[in-house]
Amino acid sequence: MEETYEIRGTNWLDSVQKLLASVFETSSVTSMLVPVRHSTTHVLMPTLVSDPGELEGADPFAPCFPLNSAKLVSKLTKKHSNEIIAAVLRPCELRALVELVKIKQATMDNLITISFDCAGAYPNREYNRTGAEGKAAEGKAKTLGFMEQRLGSKLDDDTDKQLSTSCRICTGPFPENADLCITLLDHDPGALGVFAGTDRGRELIMGKAFEVKSLPGTRADTVKEVLQRKKEAAKKVFEDLAGKTATMAGLGNYLASCVNCYNCRVACPVCFCRECVFNTDVFDYEPFQYAAWAKNKGTLRMPMDTVFFHLTRMIHMGLSCVGCGQCSNACPNDIRVAELFTAVGKGVQQGFGYEAGKSMDDPFPLSVFFEDEFQDVTGI
């Protein structure tokens, strides 16, 4: 069991701000990517902070998840820099980052990762309706109320119907392999624990002026209980989804509201192609072709190629899907694409015996070959 350091503040946000400030003080970190409330609009967005004094607005626990920050970490680390950066990431963001590192879109070389027990988030539209973005005090109160309710229920999703479906079915809400892992479950209100998930984290945490305290003895049981509930919820969602999308006609109906805005592709943290084929002239048809197809069938659904677009995306990112749900967040017509992509991703990953983002030591399936794999398919 890792040594855990307990940090106590006046509340959870005060505690985490103390921790993040200490990372600046006792390491060579020059900047930190963390969700911060904007000083004038109080909108919560990932922010690159170089002045520890600006951490007063840091709020990583808010039920607000405007984008998956793995894409931002990719921008900060893909090319060599001597700057040491820390990034505070939800577990699904950390998993996405691991996938990006494996496909050479990011690097961990000069990066310190910090993750935490994730209580989930609301869909962006739902969070914005709460008015928590109007004033700093209201946003902070919203976060603390959310944390009190979620941790008090031991992350029982049935007690908060506003949570996004992706968070309800997420089977990885706890930090794994982050340099610094923040534990929230089964601690006293306002307190949090920190333990090192890597050798780099152990070096970083040594000598910090925090009280050393063993992890709560009930934590392992609580984690097991939470994961079991989420697995059962995921099973129900996927079974319902399979009933709706098992045929091409059903899939077409499920995606009927798609307008080819490609927002889901833009929001996806593991979509990285420099140029998407759907933005090229491959799908730029001539006017006479549309007319001919319409005459041939009697009707022609416009825009075209919506189902083909989503099928292509499933092929491209299925092995790396971490189930963060940002594709649904970005959809203007509220298509539940996250459930579809997560279900397909889980199935594809299971076929390869792979779990996206779980470990840097697991090679990306399409980058390695095993002589005895898929014998039922190859017949060898």
Stockholm file with secondary structure:
# STOCKHOLM 1.0

chainA/1-380         MEETYEIRGTNWLDSVQKLLASVFETSSVTSMLVPVRHSTTHVLMPTLVSDPGELEGADPFAPCFPLNSAKLVSKLTKKHSNEIIAAVLRPCELRALVELVKIKQATMDNLITISFDCAGAYPNREYNRTGAEGKAAEGKAKTLGFMEQRLGSKLDDDTDKQLSTSCRICTGPFPENADLCITLLDHDPGALGVFAGTDRGRELIMGKAFEVKSLPGTRADTVKEVLQRKKEAAKKVFEDLAGKTATMAGLGNYLASCVNCYNCRVACPVCFCRECVFNTDVFDYEPFQYAAWAKNKGTLRMPMDTVFFHLTRMIHMGLSCVGCGQCSNACPNDIRVAELFTAVGKGVQQGFGYEAGKSMDDPFPLSVFFEDEFQDVTGI
#=GR chainA/1-380 SS CCCCEEEECSSHHHHHHHHHHHHHHTSCCCEEEEEEECTTTCCEEEEEECSGGGGGGBCTTSSCCCSCTHHHHHHHHSSCCSCCEEEEECHHHHHHHHHHHHTTSCCCTTEEEEEECCCCCCCHHHHHHTTTTSCHHHHHHHHHHHHHHHHHTTSCGGGCTTSCHHHHTCSCCSCCSCSEEEECTTSCTTEEEEEESSHHHHHHHTTCSSEECCCCTTHHHHHHHHHHHHHHHHHHHHHHHHHHHSSHHHHHHHTTTCCCCCHHHHHCTTCCCSSCGGGSGGGCCCHHHHHHHHHHHSCCCSSCCHHHHHHHHHHHHGGGCCCCCHHHHHCTTCCCHHHHHHHHHHHHHHHTTCCTTSCTTSCCGGGCCCTTTTHHHHCC
#=GC SS_cons         CCCCEEEECSSHHHHHHHHHHHHHHTSCCCEEEEEEECTTTCCEEEEEECSGGGGGGBCTTSSCCCSCTHHHHHHHHSSCCSCCEEEEECHHHHHHHHHHHHTTSCCCTTEEEEEECCCCCCCHHHHHHTTTTSCHHHHHHHHHHHHHHHHHTTSCGGGCTTSCHHHHTCSCCSCCSCSEEEECTTSCTTEEEEEESSHHHHHHHTTCSSEECCCCTTHHHHHHHHHHHHHHHHHHHHHHHHHHHSSHHHHHHHTTTCCCCCHHHHHCTTCCCSSCGGGSGGGCCCHHHHHHHHHHHSCCCSSCCHHHHHHHHHHHHGGGCCCCCHHHHHCTTCCCHHHHHHHHHHHHHHHTTCCTTSCTTSCCGGGCCCTTTTHHHHCC
//
